[in-house]
């Protein structure tokens, strides 16, 4: 798979999660950032995307702390972006 195809696939996967809240959180972030991410950032984002939606939602809402294998910098970037771009 080419780098460009990987990025497009990640954007698609981010927008078609199964839980609407995760489509919004990951999808909007991916739409805005995936095409410009470094390879390391892509890997960190992909680790997050491989998690179950219900777990992700509980981590992003702060109900449960995310586990140690999740990249803190990437998680925080997504959370900050989501908070700054929340639509009423």
Residue pairs with C-beta under 8 A, 6 or more apart in sequence:
1 9
6 42
7 34
7 35
7 37
7 42
10 30
10 34
10 42
10 45
10 46
10 49
11 27
11 30
11 31
11 34
11 35
13 49
14 23
14 26
14 27
14 29
14 30
14 31
14 34
14 49
15 23
15 26
15 27
15 30
15 31
16 23
16 27
17 23
17 26
17 27
17 53
18 53
19 53
19 54
19 57
21 57
22 53
22 56
22 57
24 82
25 56
25 60
25 78
25 82
26 48
26 49
26 56
26 78
28 81
28 82
28 85
29 77
29 78
29 81
29 82
30 45
32 81
33 41
33 77
33 81
34 42
34 45
37 45
41 74
44 71
44 73
44 74
45 74
47 69
47 70
47 71
48 56
48 70
48 71
48 74
48 75
48 78
51 70
55 64
58 64
59 65
59 66
59 70
59 75
60 78
60 79
60 82
66 75
